[in-house]
Amino acid sequence: MPLQVTVWNENVHELEEPAVAERYPDGIHGAIADAVDGDDRSVRTATLQEPEHGMTKDVLANTDVLLWWSHCANDEVSDEVADRVVDRVHEGMGFIPVHSGKNSKPFKRLMGTTCNIKYRHGGETERIWAADPGHPIADGLEESFEVPSTEMYGEPFDIPEPDRTVFISWFEGGEVFRSGVCYRRGRGRIFAFRPGHEEYPIFFQDEIRTVLDNAVAWAAPTEGSDAVWGEVEPKESLDD
């Protein structure tokens, strides 16, 4: 059975800003979906404007990996839907928040922190270094690559210590940022990836698409062992 992948996008800039709509004629979700599509995957998209934001119980129950792009409408996502996403991650769904998806309700709830950063607009060059070159998400990349023009994110990044830091970025203005970090919450794998500001055609860049493609494969659910919760009977005799 193919891997079930859902790409979620708030889809606000594309509807309100002609320049973004021209840059991403199929929406940012369309560009990301194209990047992670493959013969062994079934990729669907969902947006904020759909009923239940497209994140119904049925959709999430049939999603192995969820990619999440958001920016200006994080607060418009209902708490019920956010909790639904968090629950599915605990159950084993992979979760990949992209760019300002770091401010999404699901990611912040999974981290338990503010996820605050410093930032600056202006179109600076970003150099992304593979800090963990042996990690599967870095497969097929050089030791570093550049995004020619982007929004700056800078440390400190208010997140828990990552399980693995796959990428670190340097910006033209001098700041650095942990731009690709991994976590596990319950059975689910999480990879937060910084690049993707809507003002630039970042999701058409080959290296970015490679990272996202690799991340979907890495975040896919694993079988693991059975888990039993709550009160249980003893495995051994407790008779005196």
C-alpha positions as CSV (number, residue, x, y, z in Angstrom):
1,M,0.0,0.0,0.0
2,P,1.4,3.4,-0.9
3,L,2.5,5.8,1.8
4,Q,-0.4,8.2,2.5
5,V,0.9,11.8,2.6
6,T,-1.1,15.0,3.3
7,V,0.2,18.5,2.6
8,W,-1.6,21.2,4.6
9,N,-1.4,24.9,3.7
10,E,-3.2,27.8,5.2
11,N,-3.5,29.1,1.6
12,V,-4.0,32.7,2.6
13,H,-1.2,34.6,0.8
14,E,-2.1,32.9,-2.5
15,L,-5.7,34.1,-2.2
16,E,-4.8,37.7,-1.0
17,E,-1.5,38.5,-2.7
18,P,-1.3,38.4,-6.5
19,A,2.5,38.1,-6.4
20,V,2.3,35.0,-4.3
21,A,-0.4,33.5,-6.5
22,E,1.8,34.1,-9.6
23,R,4.8,32.6,-7.9
24,Y,2.8,29.6,-6.7
25,P,0.0,29.1,-9.2
26,D,-1.0,25.8,-7.7
27,G,-0.5,27.1,-4.2
28,I,2.4,26.5,-1.9
29,H,0.7,23.2,-1.0
30,G,0.8,22.3,-4.7
31,A,4.5,22.9,-5.0
32,I,5.2,20.9,-1.8
33,A,3.0,18.1,-2.9
34,D,4.8,17.9,-6.3
35,A,8.2,17.8,-4.4
36,V,7.2,14.8,-2.3
37,D,5.1,12.8,-4.8
38,G,6.4,9.4,-5.9
39,D,5.4,6.0,-7.2
40,D,5.1,4.6,-3.7
41,R,3.1,7.5,-2.3
42,S,-0.4,8.8,-2.5
43,V,-0.4,12.6,-1.9
44,R,-3.4,14.8,-1.1
45,T,-3.6,18.4,-0.1
46,A,-5.8,20.3,2.4
47,T,-6.2,24.0,3.3
48,L,-7.5,26.2,6.1
49,Q,-10.6,27.2,4.1
50,E,-12.0,23.6,3.9
51,P,-14.5,22.3,6.5
52,E,-12.5,21.4,9.6
53,H,-9.5,22.9,7.8
54,G,-9.4,19.7,5.7
55,M,-8.1,17.9,8.8
56,T,-11.1,15.6,9.5
57,K,-10.8,12.6,11.6
58,D,-11.0,10.4,8.5
59,V,-8.3,12.3,6.7
60,L,-5.9,12.2,9.6
61,A,-6.6,8.6,10.3
62,N,-5.5,7.8,6.7
63,T,-2.4,10.1,6.8
64,D,1.0,8.5,7.4
65,V,2.9,11.8,7.1
66,L,1.6,15.3,7.4
67,L,3.5,18.3,6.0
68,W,2.2,21.7,7.4
69,W,2.9,25.1,5.9
70,S,1.5,28.2,7.7
71,H,2.4,31.8,8.4
72,C,-0.2,34.5,9.1
73,A,-3.2,32.3,10.1
74,N,-1.8,30.1,12.8
75,D,-4.4,31.3,15.3
76,E,-7.3,30.6,12.9
77,V,-6.8,26.8,13.3
78,S,-9.3,25.5,15.7
79,D,-8.1,24.0,19.0
80,E,-10.0,20.8,18.2
81,V,-8.2,20.3,14.9
82,A,-4.8,21.1,16.5
83,D,-5.4,18.5,19.3
84,R,-6.5,16.0,16.6
85,V,-3.2,16.5,14.8
86,V,-1.2,16.2,18.1
87,D,-3.0,13.0,19.0
88,R,-2.2,11.4,15.6
89,V,1.5,12.3,16.0
90,H,1.4,10.4,19.3
91,E,-0.2,7.5,17.5
92,G,2.6,7.4,15.0
93,M,1.9,9.9,12.2
94,G,4.9,11.7,10.9
95,F,4.7,15.5,11.2
96,I,6.8,18.0,9.1
97,P,6.1,21.7,10.0
98,V,7.7,23.9,7.3
99,H,8.8,27.5,7.7
100,S,6.4,29.4,10.0
101,G,4.7,26.1,10.7
102,K,7.0,26.3,13.7
103,N,4.3,28.7,15.1
104,S,1.5,26.4,14.4
105,K,-0.7,25.2,17.2
106,P,0.2,21.5,16.7
107,F,4.0,22.1,16.7
108,K,3.9,24.4,19.7
109,R,1.8,21.9,21.7
110,L,4.2,19.1,20.7
111,M,7.2,21.2,21.8
112,G,5.7,22.7,25.0
113,T,7.5,26.0,24.4
114,T,6.9,29.3,22.7
115,C,9.0,28.4,19.6
116,N,10.0,32.1,19.4
117,I,12.8,33.3,17.2
118,K,14.3,36.5,15.9
119,Y,13.7,37.3,12.2
120,R,14.3,39.9,9.5
121,H,12.8,40.5,6.1
122,G,14.9,41.7,3.2
123,G,16.0,38.9,0.9
124,E,19.3,37.6,2.4
125,T,21.3,34.7,1.2
126,E,21.0,31.6,3.4
127,R,23.7,29.0,3.5
128,I,22.4,25.7,4.9
129,W,25.0,23.3,6.3
130,A,24.4,19.5,6.8
131,A,25.3,19.4,10.5
132,D,24.5,15.7,10.6
133,P,25.7,14.5,7.2
134,G,24.9,10.8,7.9
135,H,21.2,11.5,8.6
136,P,18.8,10.1,6.0
137,I,17.2,13.5,5.6
138,A,20.6,14.8,4.3
139,D,20.9,12.0,1.6
140,G,21.9,13.3,-1.8
141,L,23.0,16.8,-0.6
142,E,26.4,18.5,-0.7
143,E,27.9,19.5,2.7
144,S,26.1,22.9,2.2
145,F,23.9,24.7,-0.3
146,E,22.5,28.2,-0.6
147,V,19.1,29.7,-0.8
148,P,19.8,32.8,-2.8
149,S,17.1,35.1,-1.2
150,T,15.0,34.5,1.8
151,E,13.7,35.7,5.1
152,M,16.2,35.5,8.0
153,Y,15.5,33.4,11.1
154,G,17.9,33.7,14.0
155,E,18.8,32.1,17.3
156,P,17.8,31.7,20.0
157,F,15.1,29.4,18.9
158,D,12.9,28.5,21.9
159,I,12.5,24.8,21.4
160,P,13.5,21.8,23.5
161,E,16.9,20.3,22.7
162,P,16.4,18.4,19.5
163,D,17.0,14.6,19.2
164,R,19.1,15.4,16.1
165,T,20.0,18.7,14.4
166,V,20.3,17.8,10.7
167,F,20.8,21.4,9.3
168,I,22.2,24.7,10.6
169,S,21.8,27.9,8.6
170,W,24.0,30.9,8.3
171,F,22.6,34.2,7.0
172,E,24.2,37.1,5.2
173,G,23.6,39.4,8.1
174,G,25.5,37.1,10.4
175,E,22.9,35.2,12.3
176,V,22.7,31.4,12.5
177,F,19.7,29.1,13.0
178,R,18.9,25.4,13.7
179,S,17.1,25.0,10.4
180,G,16.3,21.3,10.4
181,V,15.6,19.5,13.7
182,C,14.2,16.1,14.6
183,Y,12.0,14.9,17.5
184,R,10.0,11.9,18.6
185,R,6.7,12.4,20.4
186,G,5.0,9.1,21.3
187,R,5.3,6.9,18.2
188,G,5.5,9.8,15.8
189,R,8.6,11.4,14.2
190,I,8.8,15.2,13.7
191,F,11.1,17.2,11.4
192,A,10.9,21.0,11.5
193,F,12.4,22.6,8.5
194,R,13.0,26.4,8.3
195,P,13.0,27.4,4.6
196,G,9.9,28.3,2.7
197,H,9.0,32.0,2.9
198,E,6.2,32.8,0.5
199,E,7.9,35.8,-1.1
200,Y,10.5,33.6,-2.8
201,P,10.3,30.5,-5.1
202,I,12.0,28.3,-2.5
203,F,9.9,25.2,-3.0
204,F,11.1,24.9,-6.6
205,Q,14.8,24.7,-5.6
206,D,16.2,21.2,-6.1
207,E,17.9,20.9,-2.7
208,I,14.8,22.0,-0.8
209,R,12.7,19.5,-2.6
210,T,15.3,16.8,-1.9
211,V,15.1,17.6,1.8
212,L,11.3,17.4,1.9
213,D,11.3,14.2,-0.1
214,N,13.8,12.6,2.3
215,A,11.9,13.9,5.3
216,V,8.7,12.2,4.3
217,A,10.5,8.8,4.0
218,W,12.2,9.3,7.4
219,A,9.0,10.4,9.1
220,A,6.9,7.5,7.9
221,P,5.4,5.4,10.7
222,T,7.3,2.4,11.9
223,E,5.7,-0.8,13.3
224,G,7.4,-0.9,16.7
225,S,6.0,-3.1,19.5
226,D,2.5,-3.2,20.9
227,A,1.7,-0.8,23.7
228,V,-0.7,-1.4,26.6
229,W,-1.9,1.5,28.6
230,G,-3.7,1.7,31.9
231,E,-4.2,-0.8,34.7
232,V,-3.0,-4.3,33.9
233,E,-2.8,-7.7,35.5
234,P,0.7,-8.9,36.6
235,K,2.7,-11.1,34.2
236,E,4.0,-13.2,37.1
237,S,2.2,-14.6,40.1
238,L,2.1,-12.3,43.1
239,D,0.8,-15.0,45.5
240,D,2.8,-15.2,48.7
